[in-house]
Amino acid sequence: MFFRRSIRILPFTAALLLLWAQTSPPNTYVDSKVCALCHAQIARTFALTGMGRSFYRLDAAHVVEDFSRGNPFYHQMSDTWYRMDRKDGTVSQRRWRIGPDGREIAVEESSVDYVMGSGNHVRTYLHRTSRGALIELPLAWYAENGGVWAMEPGLDRDSVLPPRTIAYDCMFCHNAYPRIPANHDESGAEPLYAGDLPEGIDCQRCHGPGGNHVRAAQQGLPAAAAIVNPARLSADREMEVCLQCHLETTTQPLPHSIVKYGRAPFSYRPGEPLANFEIFFDRAPASEYAGGFEIAHSAYRSRQSLCFLRSGGKLICTTCHNPHDIPRGESASQHYNSVCRQCHAETLRASVAAGRHTANTGCIACHMPKRRTQDVIHAVMTDHLIQRRPPAGDLLAPLSEQATVYEKPYRGEVVPYYPADLPSTGEGALYRAVAQVSQGSNLAAGLPRLAAEIASQKPAEAEFYVELGQAWLSAGKPANAVTQFAEAVRRKPGSPVVALNLADALTQAGQPERAIAVLRTATRTAPADALLWYQLGITESSAGHDAAAIAAFEKSIALEPDMAESHNLLGAALAGAGDLNRAAAEWQAALRVQPDLPEALGNYGHLLAAQGDFAQAVFYFARSVNRKPGDADIHTNYAVALASLNRFADAQKQIEAALKADPKSPEAHSFQGILLDRQGLQKEALSQFLEAISLQPDLGLAHLNAAKILAAQGDSAAAVQHLQRAAASGDPSIERQATALLRQLGR
């Protein structure tokens, strides 16, 4: 006997949709303008939200700034000027300083190609390079007090910091998904963007790719099932649509999250578990930073609220917020207060009747007050931690950036935050260990943990070995790092990121020839990678291949003209080859990009001093030692320049700083001897010259000066010995003086 299985007959439209889905092309992202054809009202109101205005070109329709007010802007701490210029429909940002001769120096002008930020709180100006990188310009516009110009967060310092690129995690939360060039989507790759950039967070960031949805609608098929509707997801998945961007434990180095290895930067899809894409971390609960308030803390603080904790998962972001239409002004207050009363109306009435609460029903103002954020000190945000009473003090009082945690990074255990139950074994243990070392928060304890987990589990992903290698470099063990990077190469042989790390470790380990081989192979695979050429220049220089180093630095600059370090090192290589004019041009180029790069300041100051321009030289030396106070060579050169201007007391301070930075600096001891000799302290001066000679036996100037004192003291035999060493020093000026003194002594 044959038994027929029961057959479920699908409704016609559902069956057709299923067949269509099985035969249609892969679901893809579409131009979000298509969404507005069917969802016009939602598109209109969403375009007015902060998300809809999160990223755009700065055209006449988007201008909210008053360019005539407070412009130009003088940043007193760094002694730097900035100006926003508008001309022929374009906007640019200009930066300059006034040099010691009254002329402008370190001049840099960049077009404003995009704006990041709705303008509700802050607008960040971005310049797009020819290679597709986005550079954050240092001057920003803040909405407080009717609109003010001020520095970007973290830049309110006594120096100009290096240019900051817009990383993928920044773009992830401020825009629709962009396209990435080939070989730039792996962890650690340089963030570059291809083609035209989207302008603003779009529908698909919350609803997923719209290709199937649009095609279904065009073909007259039921389209709702072909796209994600967050309201139909479980509470956890629905909230994660918001958490993908609004969950950040801290903006400070920790790390606050790690995108899982193997996932591309823009590969999260609404509806999938967020933990499949990204793992979030936090500082230990008892740390001194607990209770901090930062600009991206809305979900983080909300999740600490008793209302959230006791809701059983019912209180989520969309309980209060309609992402398609954000109320403003008085209507916003009425809306949010009405949400509170959905749960607290009876409690409020009883509390008012008992005299424990005022009749005022303005819940938000007291229980979710607006506060100034610690990381973006010109921004005021709603604190989403729902509290019985607001914190004490003036929550809107101005803050100094120096008082924030920028100056004191967290050090301690990095703990899983979301998901909180990240396993302590297997893959979870690996990511837990990576979190300890990746930004140095818990390096000493985390390094052996990561090493042990990798040795035990032998993960397939190359990124784990890269993280361990970088941790070994941070710990000063380049040989150990080489082993891990080599293992990463075996797992990902064509990766420019891995090759760059391996070459760096080999160079630091004293194996430049091996590093050169790695980099030459990598540059053939990725010839447009400026960082590979830059590292090749460093490595060729370490191996003594001066011409090859110059060629590599030139190639890196041709690919990325705004790489200050390449300009500086090319200048040093050219100076070593005797081409001082080109060296000066490269150091000036480095300082145009990064005006406070200490090595370039010191190198250019040294060149100016060698040319006899001591007044200009001390200007650059002063800025250099301010940025790098532990560099004995710069302090010594600064002391020489000051003494040449007869500023001997200042020169003495600098030479003392040099000896404090490096008690074994022969040049510092030698110049200290010169200063003491000038004061008539010959005995002390001779001691310094002899100390310099003991540290560097062929230091001709120290031999010459020691000989002069010894000859004056009548010890001709000892003087002759030093003069003979000075005459053989290779320095023509020292040789001439030594030879002349030898003749005077009858030798």
PyMOL commands that set and color helices and strands:
alter all, ss='L'
color gray80, all
select helices_A, chain A and resi 12-23+32-38+40-46+60-62+144-146+168-174+204-207+211-218+224-226+230-232+235-246+274-276+298-302+306-309+317-320+329-353+363-367+401-403+405-407+426-437+443-457+462-474+478-491+496-508+512-525+530-542+546-559+564-576+580-593+598-610+614-627+632-644+648-661+666-678+682-695+700-712+716-727+732-744
alter helices_A, ss='H'
color red, helices_A
select strands_A, chain A and resi 55-56+73-75+80-87+90-98+104-111+114-116+122-128+134-136+139-142+148-151+164-165+257-259+278-283+370-372+380-382+414-418
alter strands_A, ss='S'
color yellow, strands_A
deselect
rebuild
show_as cartoon
